Amino acid sequence: METVLSGIRPTGNLHLGNYFGAVKSFVKMQDEYNCYFFIADWHSLTTHPKPENIRQSTRTILAEYLACGIDPEKAAIYVQSDLKQVLELYLYFNMNAYLGELERVTSFKEKVRKQPDNVNAGLLTYPTLMAADILIHRADKVPVGKDQEQNMEMARLFARRFNRIYEVEYFKEPESFHFNHKAVKVPGLDGSGKMGKSEGNAIYLVDDEKTIQKKVMRAVTDSGPTVPNQEKPDPIQNLFTLMELVSTPDTYNYFNDKYNACEIRYGDMKKQLAQDINAFCAPIRERILAIQGDDDYLLKVAKLGAEKAEASAEKTLREVRQIIGFRV
């Protein structure tokens, strides 16, 4: 069975875009692959979060992924900082990484532009830590977005370089794994782009009914169609895309027909959409709150995941030490 690894950024609550864009696929993947999902708390240090933020974000993300259907008996879900072997492999890769190539990484240059007063070594060596996260389990596939493609190429580069330097065929080159050719892009409520935390246009899985209703009712619309069957502008298409994800086909078709007949009432559509989003999120929200309140269960899951990941990581590190020439 092929091994799949995916990092989870501890950046607050999951929203509908996260769920339909990745989490739903993760739940399916755990039945088809040997999966490792890790919460990347070391990576978050590049932005200097406070200790309480790290602890709370890690706890929140763990609870939400479990509530969405990640099964700790099927997949290893663990906290990155619980796997100390990654740091040693990170060190070895850094010894064979060159300043010029790290400085040319697009994500590094973008971070330098955005945070010129915090250009730390962790930002520079992000690709080598990511490579260590992946190669410690000798992963076959890694689900990534377009913004991580260059870092994936760097991981393949470090795998090849290690093999070449030590004249072995030890590390395989991990493939970038895309869920399908028509990945779901969940739109935000502001009429442009995709749903995201930084854009402030997201509906979170943990949002209560009133919050969901307020957000949806504020969604951008226009004055309505003036010609039958006219093309929907982006803000309106966004509402229909959301409805397609959470409503019944009959509901979608009803409002789509009303739009095509120039009889659409956006207020009615928004009220229905808010109800349907709440109906979709409510059972997940209840599970999130229940799991967040069970500290013993969260600790148990994190420990189980760390034990599974450690068994894989220790085997790799023992063999890497032997290849390099260190005493095992």
Backbone torsions as a table, in degrees:
resi	resn	phi	psi	omega
1	MET	NA	132.0	-179.4
2	GLU	-69.7	150.1	179.7
3	THR	-99.8	131.2	177.4
4	VAL	-118.4	135.1	176.9
5	LEU	-126.4	138.9	175.7
6	SER	-141.6	133.5	174.9
7	GLY	-88.7	146.1	-179.7
8	ILE	-119.5	119.1	-178.7
9	ARG	-77.8	126.6	-179.6
10	PRO	-81.1	73.8	-174.0
11	THR	-118.8	37.2	175.5
12	GLY	100.9	-167.2	-172.3
13	ASN	-68.3	150.6	174.8
14	LEU	-76.8	144.5	176.2
15	HIS	-118.5	177.5	-177.5
16	LEU	-58.4	-33.9	177.9
17	GLY	-62.9	-43.3	176.3
18	ASN	-60.8	-44.0	-175.3
19	TYR	-62.9	-53.3	-176.8
20	PHE	-77.0	-24.9	-178.2
21	GLY	-80.8	-32.1	-175.1
22	ALA	-142.5	-48.7	-169.6
23	VAL	-60.9	-42.2	178.9
24	LYS	-58.9	-38.1	178.5
25	SER	-70.5	-37.1	177.3
26	PHE	-59.0	-42.6	-178.8
27	VAL	-60.6	-39.6	178.4
28	LYS	-71.0	-40.2	-176.2
29	MET	-62.4	-32.2	-175.4
30	GLN	-64.4	-17.3	176.1
31	ASP	-90.6	-10.8	-174.3
32	GLU	-115.3	-18.6	-175.8
33	TYR	-135.3	166.8	170.1
34	ASN	-85.4	100.6	-167.8
35	CYS	-102.5	138.5	170.4
36	TYR	-123.3	120.9	175.6
37	PHE	-117.5	123.3	-178.6
38	PHE	-125.3	145.8	177.8
39	ILE	-90.7	115.2	-167.2
40	ALA	-83.4	68.5	-177.2
41	ASP	-73.7	-28.8	175.4
42	TRP	-64.9	-41.5	179.4
43	HIS	-59.4	-32.5	-177.8
44	SER	-67.6	-17.0	-177.8
45	LEU	-66.5	-16.8	179.6
46	THR	-64.5	-19.0	178.5
47	THR	-105.9	8.9	175.4
48	HIS	57.6	54.0	177.5
49	PRO	-70.8	157.5	176.8
50	LYS	-77.4	153.3	-178.4
51	PRO	-53.0	-41.8	-178.8
52	GLU	-66.4	-29.8	178.1
53	ASN	-69.6	-40.6	178.0
54	ILE	-62.0	-47.1	-177.7
55	ARG	-64.1	-45.7	-177.4
56	GLN	-68.7	-41.8	-179.3
57	SER	-64.2	-41.8	179.8
58	THR	-62.8	-44.5	-179.5
59	ARG	-64.4	-42.5	-179.1
60	THR	-63.7	-48.9	-177.8
61	ILE	-64.6	-41.1	178.9
62	LEU	-60.1	-47.8	-179.8
63	ALA	-61.9	-40.6	-175.6
64	GLU	-71.8	-39.2	177.4
65	TYR	-66.7	-37.5	176.1
66	LEU	-65.1	-41.7	-179.9
67	ALA	-65.3	-29.4	-179.8
68	CYS	-79.6	-10.8	175.1
69	GLY	123.9	0.4	173.8
70	ILE	-65.6	126.3	-176.0
71	ASP	-104.0	112.3	-177.5
72	PRO	-64.2	-13.1	175.1
73	GLU	-82.1	-23.2	-178.9
74	LYS	-96.8	-40.9	-176.3
75	ALA	-123.4	151.2	174.4
76	ALA	-86.3	114.5	174.0
77	ILE	-115.0	118.1	-171.4
78	TYR	-141.4	167.5	178.7
79	VAL	-94.4	129.3	-175.8
80	GLN	-51.5	-43.2	-175.7
81	SER	-71.2	-7.6	175.0
82	ASP	-84.2	-7.1	-176.7
83	LEU	-112.0	84.4	-174.3
84	LYS	-65.7	-22.6	-179.4
85	GLN	-60.9	-27.9	-179.8
86	VAL	-60.4	-37.9	-177.5
87	LEU	-64.8	-37.6	179.2
88	GLU	-67.9	-42.1	178.1
89	LEU	-66.4	-36.4	174.7
90	TYR	-57.2	-43.0	178.2
91	LEU	-61.3	-46.7	-178.5
92	TYR	-62.4	-41.6	179.1
93	PHE	-67.3	-37.2	179.0
94	ASN	-63.1	-32.6	179.7
95	MET	-66.6	-19.5	-179.7
96	ASN	-117.6	19.1	175.2
97	ALA	-107.0	144.7	-173.8
98	TYR	-112.4	144.3	-173.8
99	LEU	-54.5	-46.6	-176.0
100	GLY	-60.5	-43.7	-177.8
101	GLU	-69.7	-34.3	178.0
102	LEU	-69.8	-37.5	179.8
103	GLU	-69.5	-21.1	-179.2
104	ARG	-85.9	-7.1	-179.1
105	VAL	-65.2	129.7	-174.5
106	THR	-59.5	-42.9	-178.1
107	SER	-64.5	-33.7	177.0
108	PHE	-66.6	-46.1	-179.4
109	LYS	-62.9	-36.0	178.4
110	GLU	-67.2	-40.9	177.9
111	LYS	-65.3	-38.8	177.9
112	VAL	-60.7	-39.3	179.3
113	ARG	-67.3	-40.5	-175.8
114	LYS	-79.7	-32.6	-177.5
115	GLN	-132.6	67.2	-175.6
116	PRO	-61.8	-20.0	179.9
117	ASP	-90.9	2.9	-179.1
118	ASN	-140.3	57.3	177.3
119	VAL	-93.5	86.5	-174.2
120	ASN	-99.5	168.1	-177.9
121	ALA	-63.8	-28.3	177.9
122	GLY	-63.8	-37.6	175.8
123	LEU	-64.4	-43.6	-178.3
124	LEU	-63.3	-40.9	-174.8
125	THR	-99.5	18.8	175.9
126	TYR	-52.7	-43.2	-179.4
127	PRO	-63.0	-33.1	-179.3
128	THR	-75.0	-34.6	175.5
129	LEU	-67.9	-40.3	177.2
130	MET	-62.8	-40.2	178.0
131	ALA	-63.3	-40.2	178.3
132	ALA	-65.1	-40.7	177.1
133	ASP	-56.4	-41.7	-175.1
134	ILE	-78.8	-50.0	-170.7
135	LEU	-78.0	-16.6	176.6
136	ILE	-61.4	-27.5	176.9
137	HIS	-104.7	3.0	-178.4
138	ARG	50.6	49.3	-174.9
139	ALA	-64.7	143.8	175.9
140	ASP	-84.4	-39.3	-174.3
141	LYS	-136.0	146.9	178.5
142	VAL	-135.7	114.7	176.3
143	PRO	-68.1	121.5	-178.8
144	VAL	-140.1	156.0	171.3
145	GLY	-90.3	175.0	-178.2
146	LYS	-60.8	-30.2	-177.2
147	ASP	-70.7	-13.6	-179.4
148	GLN	-107.2	2.7	-176.5
149	GLU	-60.5	-40.8	-179.0
150	GLN	-66.7	-37.7	177.2
151	ASN	-66.1	-33.4	175.2
152	MET	-65.1	-40.3	177.1
153	GLU	-63.4	-35.9	176.6
154	MET	-65.0	-39.6	177.9
155	ALA	-61.4	-41.8	177.3
156	ARG	-65.5	-37.1	177.8
157	LEU	-61.7	-46.1	-178.9
158	PHE	-67.2	-33.5	176.2
159	ALA	-64.0	-47.6	179.2
160	ARG	-62.9	-42.1	-176.5
161	ARG	-65.3	-42.3	177.6
162	PHE	-59.3	-47.7	-179.4
163	ASN	-60.4	-40.1	-178.2
164	ARG	-70.2	-45.1	-178.1
165	ILE	-61.5	-42.9	-174.9
166	TYR	-100.3	7.6	174.3
167	GLU	53.7	52.1	178.9
168	VAL	-134.8	169.4	170.7
169	GLU	-119.8	62.9	-172.3
170	TYR	-91.0	-58.3	-177.6
171	PHE	-84.8	127.6	170.7
172	LYS	-81.3	158.2	179.2
173	GLU	-89.8	115.0	-176.6
174	PRO	-68.3	142.9	178.6
175	GLU	-91.6	144.2	169.1
176	SER	-72.9	129.9	-174.1
177	PHE	-112.4	119.3	177.0
178	HIS	-108.2	131.9	-171.7
179	PHE	-57.1	-44.3	174.7
180	ASN	-164.7	176.7	-176.4
181	HIS	-80.2	-10.1	179.6
182	LYS	-125.4	61.2	-178.9
183	ALA	-59.8	141.1	-178.0
184	VAL	-72.6	123.6	175.9
185	LYS	-107.4	108.2	-176.8
186	VAL	-87.1	120.9	-177.3
187	PRO	-76.8	156.1	174.3
188	GLY	-83.1	179.3	-177.3
189	LEU	-93.7	0.9	-176.8
190	ASP	-94.6	4.0	175.4
191	GLY	88.7	1.8	-179.3
192	SER	-146.5	146.8	174.0
193	GLY	65.9	-167.8	-178.9
194	LYS	-99.8	164.8	179.6
195	MET	-67.6	134.1	-179.2
196	GLY	-160.2	156.7	-179.6
197	LYS	-65.6	-49.4	-174.5
198	SER	-67.7	-24.2	-179.6
199	GLU	-79.8	-14.3	179.9
200	GLY	67.8	26.7	-176.1
201	ASN	-122.3	26.0	-170.9
202	ALA	-104.4	152.0	168.5
203	ILE	-109.6	118.3	-176.0
204	TYR	-87.5	149.2	-179.0
205	LEU	-61.9	-25.1	-177.5
206	VAL	-93.6	-2.8	178.4
207	ASP	-59.8	139.7	177.8
208	ASP	-82.8	175.6	-173.0
209	GLU	-60.5	-43.7	-178.6
210	LYS	-65.7	-39.5	179.1
211	THR	-64.4	-43.1	178.6
212	ILE	-61.1	-44.6	-178.6
213	GLN	-62.6	-44.1	179.7
214	LYS	-61.5	-43.0	-178.6
215	LYS	-65.3	-45.3	-177.1
216	VAL	-67.4	-41.0	-178.4
217	MET	-66.4	-21.4	177.3
218	ARG	-88.1	-2.2	-177.4
219	ALA	-58.8	144.7	-177.2
220	VAL	-69.2	132.9	173.9
221	THR	-136.0	-173.3	176.4
222	ASP	-127.4	-164.5	-177.8
223	SER	-82.4	-3.3	177.8
224	GLY	105.6	161.1	-178.7
225	PRO	-71.0	149.6	178.9
226	THR	-116.4	-10.7	-179.7
227	VAL	-130.0	131.5	179.1
228	PRO	-55.0	138.7	175.5
229	ASN	62.0	24.1	179.7
230	GLN	-73.2	157.6	-179.2
231	GLU	-66.3	140.9	-179.1
232	LYS	-81.8	130.1	173.4
233	PRO	-67.1	162.6	-173.1
234	ASP	-52.0	-48.7	-178.2
235	PRO	-59.7	-35.9	-179.6
236	ILE	-76.1	-41.4	177.3
237	GLN	-60.2	-34.3	177.6
238	ASN	-58.6	-44.1	179.8
239	LEU	-64.0	-40.9	-179.8
240	PHE	-69.3	-33.9	177.1
241	THR	-64.5	-44.2	177.1
242	LEU	-61.9	-42.3	179.5
243	MET	-63.8	-36.7	178.7
244	GLU	-62.9	-30.4	-178.0
245	LEU	-79.6	-35.6	-169.9
246	VAL	-116.6	-14.1	-175.9
247	SER	-101.7	169.1	175.3
248	THR	-75.0	155.5	176.8
249	PRO	-56.9	-36.7	179.3
250	ASP	-62.5	-42.2	179.2
251	THR	-64.3	-46.9	178.3
252	TYR	-58.1	-47.8	-177.2
253	ASN	-63.8	-35.4	179.7
254	TYR	-60.8	-51.1	-177.7
255	PHE	-73.3	-31.2	176.6
256	ASN	-65.4	-41.4	176.8
257	ASP	-64.5	-40.2	177.9
258	LYS	-62.3	-39.6	178.7
259	TYR	-64.5	-47.8	-177.6
260	ASN	-64.0	-24.5	178.3
261	ALA	-94.3	7.7	-178.5
262	CYS	60.6	33.1	-179.6
263	GLU	-118.7	12.6	-175.5
264	ILE	-67.6	137.6	171.0
265	ARG	-116.8	106.4	-173.6
266	TYR	-62.5	-32.1	178.0
267	GLY	-60.6	-43.3	178.5
268	ASP	-65.9	-40.8	-179.6
269	MET	-63.9	-42.3	-179.5
270	LYS	-65.1	-41.6	178.8
271	LYS	-60.5	-43.5	179.2
272	GLN	-66.0	-42.3	180.0
273	LEU	-62.8	-41.9	178.1
274	ALA	-61.3	-43.1	178.3
275	GLN	-62.0	-42.0	-177.0
276	ASP	-71.4	-37.7	176.5
277	ILE	-64.2	-43.4	178.9
278	ASN	-62.6	-41.6	178.8
279	ALA	-62.1	-35.9	178.5
280	PHE	-70.7	-44.1	-174.2
281	CYS	-79.6	-27.4	-171.6
282	ALA	-53.0	-50.6	-179.8
283	PRO	-65.3	-34.9	176.5
284	ILE	-67.2	-43.8	179.6
285	ARG	-58.4	-43.2	179.9
286	GLU	-63.2	-40.2	178.4
287	ARG	-67.6	-39.9	178.5
288	ILE	-58.4	-50.1	-177.1
289	LEU	-63.8	-37.4	179.4
290	ALA	-67.0	-43.6	-178.9
291	ILE	-69.6	-39.6	178.3
292	GLN	-60.3	-29.1	-179.8
293	GLY	-85.6	0.1	-177.5
294	ASP	-113.4	83.4	-177.4
295	ASP	-61.3	-38.1	-178.3
296	ASP	-62.5	-41.9	-179.4
297	TYR	-66.5	-43.3	179.4
298	LEU	-60.9	-42.5	178.2
299	LEU	-64.5	-40.1	179.6
300	LYS	-62.8	-45.2	180.0
301	VAL	-63.2	-45.9	-179.6
302	ALA	-62.3	-39.3	179.3
303	LYS	-67.7	-43.3	178.7
304	LEU	-61.9	-44.1	179.1
305	GLY	-63.7	-41.2	179.6
306	ALA	-64.4	-38.3	179.7
307	GLU	-65.3	-43.1	178.3
308	LYS	-63.7	-46.1	-178.0
309	ALA	-67.0	-36.9	-177.7
310	GLU	-65.7	-37.7	179.3
311	ALA	-61.3	-42.3	177.9
312	SER	-68.6	-45.3	-175.7
313	ALA	-67.1	-39.9	-177.7
314	GLU	-66.0	-37.7	176.9
315	LYS	-61.7	-47.0	178.9
316	THR	-61.3	-46.6	-175.7
317	LEU	-66.3	-37.2	178.4
318	ARG	-62.0	-41.5	-180.0
319	GLU	-72.4	-36.1	177.4
320	VAL	-64.7	-44.2	177.7
321	ARG	-57.8	-43.1	-179.7
322	GLN	-64.2	-41.8	178.8
323	ILE	-63.3	-44.9	-177.9
324	ILE	-68.1	-34.7	179.1
325	GLY	119.8	7.3	177.1
326	PHE	-81.8	155.1	177.7
327	ARG	-67.8	129.7	-178.9
328	VAL	-86.4	NA	NA
